[in-house]
Amino acid sequence: MSVIATILLFCLSLHPGKIVIRKWRQGIDFLGYVTMPYRRVLRTKTKNRIFTKINDKNIQSYLGILKHCNGYKIEQNILKMTKAGELENLKRAIEADKSLSLYGAANLVFGEGNPEAEVMFIGEAPGFHENKQMRPFVGLAGKLLNKLLAEIKWPRESIYITNIVKRRPPKNRDPLPKEIKAYGPYLKKQIKIINPKIIAPLGRFAMNYFLPTEKISQAHGKAYTLRGKIILPLYHPAAALRSTAVLKDLEADFKKLPILLNRAVL
């Protein structure tokens, strides 16, 4: 028995009252797809449902559906419809940019969180654990960051976290000026897409990206305004793990975030 006949018999047993016999070249309509001799496309109803129901939370699921068919044009339209889609497009652009420093030497750690976040935390570069898991702030510094967020009753999922340099420098060294410069344009696009009210740079390298003349020991916990955004420099959690005094300052500065956000919203 041919493959086509087997599929038709299977369909007959599933839908005895909805049998449509048509030529193979017209495709077989099955499980949301229409399978043709040399390609597979989404059925019209499935496509319409995607465009009706897509949002920032389910976009990855729908992009997964498109991986199993010829849906490039549909995918490009979807990526323009939501902030999550725009971020996915930006991530793909970074992955494809072979001119970037550290390309091929480490995994891309793009960033994660709520695309609609009102607060965006920006570190300097991924570390060992971040490179391994391809997620920002998942090591000891990340655990401290989670604890500080919990203390002000902000779920990690409610904010957005990324780094200036999106690949780990060798041996966890400090990011070089040329690396910061290379990844800077992508960070600007990331900020533009998310459009947060508050940007919280973590550590001196992240702070100096926005405030190049300031010193973290003097600027931490002070609110600045830059291009319509509130910039609140904070000590890096890794520095707080090494110093009790820095930890106390970081805890105190974190408590200013909800107050600043309330003012920004009003």
VEXNUFI-358752 format. One record per residue (C-alpha): residue number from 0; residue in one letter; chain; x, y, z. Coordinates in steps of 0.02 Angstrom, whole numbers, plus 50000, padded with zeros to 5 digits. Example, Ala and Ser with C-alpha at 12.3 -4.5 7.8 and 13.67 -1.06 7.14 Angstrom:
2
ROKOL; nr; rest; kette; px; py; pz
ROKOL; 0; A; A; 50615; 49775; 50390 .
ROKOL; 1; S; A; 50684; 49947; 50357 .
This chain:
266
ROKOL; nr; rest; kette; px; py; pz
ROKOL; 0; M; A; 50000; 50000; 50000 .
ROKOL; 1; S; A; 50068; 50172; 49954 .
ROKOL; 2; V; A; 50103; 50307; 50082 .
ROKOL; 3; I; A; 49963; 50415; 50010 .
ROKOL; 4; A; A; 49837; 50274; 50025 .
ROKOL; 5; T; A; 49890; 50240; 50204 .
ROKOL; 6; I; A; 49867; 50424; 50250 .
ROKOL; 7; L; A; 49697; 50429; 50165 .
ROKOL; 8; L; A; 49639; 50274; 50260 .
ROKOL; 9; F; A; 49700; 50353; 50422 .
ROKOL; 10; C; A; 49601; 50511; 50383 .
ROKOL; 11; L; A; 49448; 50405; 50340 .
ROKOL; 12; S; A; 49452; 50324; 50511 .
ROKOL; 13; L; A; 49471; 50493; 50597 .
ROKOL; 14; H; A; 49344; 50594; 50498 .
ROKOL; 15; P; A; 49220; 50478; 50413 .
ROKOL; 16; G; A; 49100; 50621; 50378 .
ROKOL; 17; K; A; 49227; 50743; 50309 .
ROKOL; 18; I; A; 49315; 50648; 50172 .
ROKOL; 19; V; A; 49386; 50751; 50029 .
ROKOL; 20; I; A; 49476; 50659; 49890 .
ROKOL; 21; R; A; 49592; 50769; 49791 .
ROKOL; 22; K; A; 49750; 50757; 49690 .
ROKOL; 23; W; A; 49917; 50738; 49780 .
ROKOL; 24; R; A; 49980; 50898; 49700 .
ROKOL; 25; Q; A; 49842; 50993; 49789 .
ROKOL; 26; G; A; 49914; 50936; 49954 .
ROKOL; 27; I; A; 49853; 50838; 50104 .
ROKOL; 28; D; A; 49769; 50943; 50238 .
ROKOL; 29; F; A; 49822; 50869; 50405 .
ROKOL; 30; L; A; 49856; 50937; 50580 .
ROKOL; 31; G; A; 49854; 51120; 50528 .
ROKOL; 32; Y; A; 49969; 51098; 50378 .
ROKOL; 33; V; A; 49944; 51065; 50194 .
ROKOL; 34; T; A; 50080; 50946; 50136 .
ROKOL; 35; M; A; 50125; 50952; 49951 .
ROKOL; 36; P; A; 50254; 50854; 49850 .
ROKOL; 37; Y; A; 50398; 50973; 49882 .
ROKOL; 38; R; A; 50341; 51086; 50023 .
ROKOL; 39; R; A; 50226; 51105; 50172 .
ROKOL; 40; V; A; 50124; 51262; 50209 .
ROKOL; 41; L; A; 50007; 51317; 50346 .
ROKOL; 42; R; A; 49823; 51293; 50312 .
ROKOL; 43; T; A; 49730; 51459; 50300 .
ROKOL; 44; K; A; 49631; 51434; 50461 .
ROKOL; 45; T; A; 49790; 51400; 50558 .
ROKOL; 46; K; A; 49874; 51555; 50488 .
ROKOL; 47; N; A; 49724; 51664; 50531 .
ROKOL; 48; R; A; 49719; 51595; 50707 .
ROKOL; 49; I; A; 49902; 51636; 50734 .
ROKOL; 50; F; A; 49882; 51817; 50679 .
ROKOL; 51; T; A; 49727; 51834; 50789 .
ROKOL; 52; K; A; 49798; 51761; 50949 .
ROKOL; 53; I; A; 49984; 51801; 50944 .
ROKOL; 54; N; A; 50060; 51901; 51087 .
ROKOL; 55; D; A; 50226; 51922; 51179 .
ROKOL; 56; K; A; 50193; 51768; 51287 .
ROKOL; 57; N; A; 50152; 51640; 51152 .
ROKOL; 58; I; A; 50258; 51701; 51007 .
ROKOL; 59; Q; A; 50392; 51568; 51031 .
ROKOL; 60; S; A; 50262; 51430; 51020 .
ROKOL; 61; Y; A; 50195; 51497; 50856 .
ROKOL; 62; L; A; 50371; 51519; 50786 .
ROKOL; 63; G; A; 50397; 51335; 50829 .
ROKOL; 64; I; A; 50247; 51288; 50722 .
ROKOL; 65; L; A; 50323; 51381; 50575 .
ROKOL; 66; K; A; 50484; 51281; 50586 .
ROKOL; 67; H; A; 50392; 51131; 50514 .
ROKOL; 68; C; A; 50333; 51216; 50355 .
ROKOL; 69; N; A; 50378; 51345; 50222 .
ROKOL; 70; G; A; 50327; 51495; 50325 .
ROKOL; 71; Y; A; 50468; 51620; 50305 .
ROKOL; 72; K; A; 50357; 51765; 50249 .
ROKOL; 73; I; A; 50231; 51729; 50386 .
ROKOL; 74; E; A; 50372; 51721; 50513 .
ROKOL; 75; Q; A; 50440; 51890; 50459 .
ROKOL; 76; N; A; 50267; 51968; 50477 .
ROKOL; 77; I; A; 50247; 51892; 50650 .
ROKOL; 78; L; A; 50416; 51957; 50707 .
ROKOL; 79; K; A; 50359; 52134; 50668 .
ROKOL; 80; M; A; 50197; 52120; 50767 .
ROKOL; 81; T; A; 50262; 52113; 50946 .
ROKOL; 82; K; A; 50408; 52173; 51050 .
ROKOL; 83; A; A; 50456; 51992; 51080 .
ROKOL; 84; G; A; 50462; 51970; 50891 .
ROKOL; 85; E; A; 50570; 52125; 50869 .
ROKOL; 86; L; A; 50689; 52060; 51003 .
ROKOL; 87; E; A; 50698; 51892; 50916 .
ROKOL; 88; N; A; 50742; 51980; 50754 .
ROKOL; 89; L; A; 50878; 52077; 50844 .
ROKOL; 90; K; A; 50946; 51919; 50923 .
ROKOL; 91; R; A; 50958; 51837; 50752 .
ROKOL; 92; A; A; 51049; 51989; 50684 .
ROKOL; 93; I; A; 51180; 51975; 50821 .
ROKOL; 94; E; A; 51198; 51788; 50791 .
ROKOL; 95; A; A; 51230; 51821; 50607 .
ROKOL; 96; D; A; 51354; 51964; 50632 .
ROKOL; 97; K; A; 51523; 51881; 50611 .
ROKOL; 98; S; A; 51614; 52048; 50629 .
ROKOL; 99; L; A; 51572; 52058; 50815 .
ROKOL; 100; S; A; 51709; 52036; 50944 .
ROKOL; 101; L; A; 51707; 51865; 51027 .
ROKOL; 102; Y; A; 51604; 51790; 50885 .
ROKOL; 103; G; A; 51633; 51602; 50888 .
ROKOL; 104; A; A; 51731; 51612; 51051 .
ROKOL; 105; A; A; 51580; 51606; 51167 .
ROKOL; 106; N; A; 51392; 51580; 51166 .
ROKOL; 107; L; A; 51274; 51724; 51136 .
ROKOL; 108; V; A; 51186; 51781; 51295 .
ROKOL; 109; F; A; 51056; 51898; 51223 .
ROKOL; 110; G; A; 50950; 51942; 51374 .
ROKOL; 111; E; A; 50784; 51890; 51448 .
ROKOL; 112; G; A; 50631; 51953; 51537 .
ROKOL; 113; N; A; 50473; 52050; 51504 .
ROKOL; 114; P; A; 50478; 52140; 51335 .
ROKOL; 115; E; A; 50358; 52267; 51411 .
ROKOL; 116; A; A; 50468; 52294; 51564 .
ROKOL; 117; E; A; 50473; 52466; 51643 .
ROKOL; 118; V; A; 50643; 52430; 51721 .
ROKOL; 119; M; A; 50793; 52362; 51628 .
ROKOL; 120; F; A; 50950; 52298; 51716 .
ROKOL; 121; I; A; 51110; 52301; 51614 .
ROKOL; 122; G; A; 51270; 52214; 51666 .
ROKOL; 123; E; A; 51440; 52216; 51584 .
ROKOL; 124; A; A; 51462; 52042; 51507 .
ROKOL; 125; P; A; 51414; 51859; 51538 .
ROKOL; 126; G; A; 51517; 51749; 51654 .
ROKOL; 127; F; A; 51553; 51562; 51656 .
ROKOL; 128; H; A; 51379; 51504; 51707 .
ROKOL; 129; E; A; 51293; 51630; 51593 .
ROKOL; 130; N; A; 51395; 51569; 51444 .
ROKOL; 131; K; A; 51350; 51389; 51485 .
ROKOL; 132; Q; A; 51163; 51418; 51507 .
ROKOL; 133; M; A; 51152; 51561; 51380 .
ROKOL; 134; R; A; 51054; 51664; 51506 .
ROKOL; 135; P; A; 51106; 51824; 51599 .
ROKOL; 136; F; A; 51140; 51825; 51786 .
ROKOL; 137; V; A; 51118; 51642; 51831 .
ROKOL; 138; G; A; 51274; 51617; 51939 .
ROKOL; 139; L; A; 51303; 51677; 52117 .
ROKOL; 140; A; A; 51283; 51859; 52065 .
ROKOL; 141; G; A; 51119; 51812; 51982 .
ROKOL; 142; K; A; 51056; 51728; 52141 .
ROKOL; 143; L; A; 51094; 51886; 52238 .
ROKOL; 144; L; A; 51004; 51989; 52106 .
ROKOL; 145; N; A; 50852; 51875; 52123 .
ROKOL; 146; K; A; 50856; 51897; 52312 .
ROKOL; 147; L; A; 50864; 52086; 52297 .
ROKOL; 148; L; A; 50718; 52085; 52175 .
ROKOL; 149; A; A; 50617; 51976; 52293 .
ROKOL; 150; E; A; 50649; 52098; 52436 .
ROKOL; 151; I; A; 50563; 52238; 52338 .
ROKOL; 152; K; A; 50429; 52114; 52281 .
ROKOL; 153; W; A; 50475; 52121; 52097 .
ROKOL; 154; P; A; 50469; 51950; 52009 .
ROKOL; 155; R; A; 50619; 51925; 51896 .
ROKOL; 156; E; A; 50495; 51895; 51754 .
ROKOL; 157; S; A; 50429; 52072; 51772 .
ROKOL; 158; I; A; 50594; 52157; 51726 .
ROKOL; 159; Y; A; 50718; 52138; 51583 .
ROKOL; 160; I; A; 50901; 52088; 51607 .
ROKOL; 161; T; A; 51044; 52095; 51483 .
ROKOL; 162; N; A; 51227; 52145; 51465 .
ROKOL; 163; I; A; 51319; 52271; 51358 .
ROKOL; 164; V; A; 51437; 52140; 51287 .
ROKOL; 165; K; A; 51334; 51987; 51247 .
ROKOL; 166; R; A; 51471; 51856; 51243 .
ROKOL; 167; R; A; 51589; 51804; 51383 .
ROKOL; 168; P; A; 51764; 51878; 51373 .
ROKOL; 169; P; A; 51904; 51748; 51394 .
ROKOL; 170; K; A; 51941; 51699; 51574 .
ROKOL; 171; N; A; 51806; 51818; 51637 .
ROKOL; 172; R; A; 51916; 51969; 51605 .
ROKOL; 173; D; A; 51841; 52144; 51597 .
ROKOL; 174; P; A; 51763; 52189; 51429 .
ROKOL; 175; L; A; 51878; 52289; 51316 .
ROKOL; 176; P; A; 51827; 52460; 51249 .
ROKOL; 177; K; A; 51822; 52390; 51071 .
ROKOL; 178; E; A; 51702; 52252; 51129 .
ROKOL; 179; I; A; 51587; 52377; 51214 .
ROKOL; 180; K; A; 51591; 52484; 51057 .
ROKOL; 181; A; A; 51551; 52335; 50946 .
ROKOL; 182; Y; A; 51399; 52279; 51044 .
ROKOL; 183; G; A; 51340; 52455; 51086 .
ROKOL; 184; P; A; 51229; 52481; 50933 .
ROKOL; 185; Y; A; 51136; 52319; 50970 .
ROKOL; 186; L; A; 51108; 52371; 51151 .
ROKOL; 187; K; A; 51036; 52537; 51090 .
ROKOL; 188; K; A; 50913; 52443; 50981 .
ROKOL; 189; Q; A; 50869; 52328; 51126 .
ROKOL; 190; I; A; 50833; 52477; 51238 .
ROKOL; 191; K; A; 50731; 52560; 51100 .
ROKOL; 192; I; A; 50621; 52405; 51079 .
ROKOL; 193; I; A; 50589; 52379; 51265 .
ROKOL; 194; N; A; 50578; 52566; 51301 .
ROKOL; 195; P; A; 50596; 52555; 51491 .
ROKOL; 196; K; A; 50565; 52700; 51608 .
ROKOL; 197; I; A; 50716; 52656; 51716 .
ROKOL; 198; I; A; 50885; 52586; 51665 .
ROKOL; 199; A; A; 50988; 52513; 51807 .
ROKOL; 200; P; A; 51169; 52487; 51752 .
ROKOL; 201; L; A; 51256; 52356; 51861 .
ROKOL; 202; G; A; 51438; 52398; 51893 .
ROKOL; 203; R; A; 51558; 52529; 51827 .
ROKOL; 204; F; A; 51573; 52466; 51648 .
ROKOL; 205; A; A; 51385; 52469; 51623 .
ROKOL; 206; M; A; 51370; 52636; 51711 .
ROKOL; 207; N; A; 51509; 52715; 51607 .
ROKOL; 208; Y; A; 51419; 52664; 51448 .
ROKOL; 209; F; A; 51284; 52790; 51497 .
ROKOL; 210; L; A; 51383; 52906; 51612 .
ROKOL; 211; P; A; 51564; 52900; 51551 .
ROKOL; 212; T; A; 51634; 53027; 51675 .
ROKOL; 213; E; A; 51557; 52958; 51834 .
ROKOL; 214; K; A; 51633; 52842; 51965 .
ROKOL; 215; I; A; 51526; 52701; 52031 .
ROKOL; 216; S; A; 51581; 52733; 52211 .
ROKOL; 217; Q; A; 51506; 52908; 52200 .
ROKOL; 218; A; A; 51364; 52884; 52076 .
ROKOL; 219; H; A; 51281; 52726; 52144 .
ROKOL; 220; G; A; 51104; 52753; 52204 .
ROKOL; 221; K; A; 51090; 52926; 52123 .
ROKOL; 222; A; A; 50958; 52953; 51991 .
ROKOL; 223; Y; A; 51012; 53033; 51827 .
ROKOL; 224; T; A; 50907; 53079; 51676 .
ROKOL; 225; L; A; 50971; 53037; 51503 .
ROKOL; 226; R; A; 50869; 53050; 51342 .
ROKOL; 227; G; A; 50707; 53039; 51438 .
ROKOL; 228; K; A; 50760; 52887; 51540 .
ROKOL; 229; I; A; 50800; 52876; 51725 .
ROKOL; 230; I; A; 50974; 52802; 51749 .
ROKOL; 231; L; A; 51006; 52728; 51921 .
ROKOL; 232; P; A; 51184; 52660; 51934 .
ROKOL; 233; L; A; 51203; 52511; 52051 .
ROKOL; 234; Y; A; 51350; 52411; 52113 .
ROKOL; 235; H; A; 51370; 52247; 52022 .
ROKOL; 236; P; A; 51304; 52101; 52128 .
ROKOL; 237; A; A; 51472; 52013; 52106 .
ROKOL; 238; A; A; 51557; 52159; 52195 .
ROKOL; 239; A; A; 51428; 52148; 52335 .
ROKOL; 240; L; A; 51472; 51965; 52360 .
ROKOL; 241; R; A; 51651; 52017; 52401 .
ROKOL; 242; S; A; 51612; 52162; 52518 .
ROKOL; 243; T; A; 51486; 52181; 52659 .
ROKOL; 244; A; A; 51490; 52370; 52642 .
ROKOL; 245; V; A; 51451; 52361; 52455 .
ROKOL; 246; L; A; 51311; 52238; 52490 .
ROKOL; 247; K; A; 51230; 52359; 52614 .
ROKOL; 248; D; A; 51241; 52500; 52487 .
ROKOL; 249; L; A; 51167; 52390; 52351 .
ROKOL; 250; E; A; 51022; 52337; 52463 .
ROKOL; 251; A; A; 50986; 52518; 52507 .
ROKOL; 252; D; A; 50997; 52574; 52324 .
ROKOL; 253; F; A; 50879; 52435; 52269 .
ROKOL; 254; K; A; 50744; 52502; 52384 .
ROKOL; 255; K; A; 50746; 52664; 52285 .
ROKOL; 256; L; A; 50689; 52577; 52126 .
ROKOL; 257; P; A; 50502; 52560; 52169 .
ROKOL; 258; I; A; 50498; 52741; 52227 .
ROKOL; 259; L; A; 50578; 52802; 52066 .
ROKOL; 260; L; A; 50462; 52695; 51961 .
ROKOL; 261; N; A; 50308; 52764; 52048 .
ROKOL; 262; R; A; 50368; 52940; 52012 .
ROKOL; 263; A; A; 50404; 52896; 51831 .
ROKOL; 264; V; A; 50230; 52823; 51807 .
ROKOL; 265; L; A; 50139; 52971; 51884 .
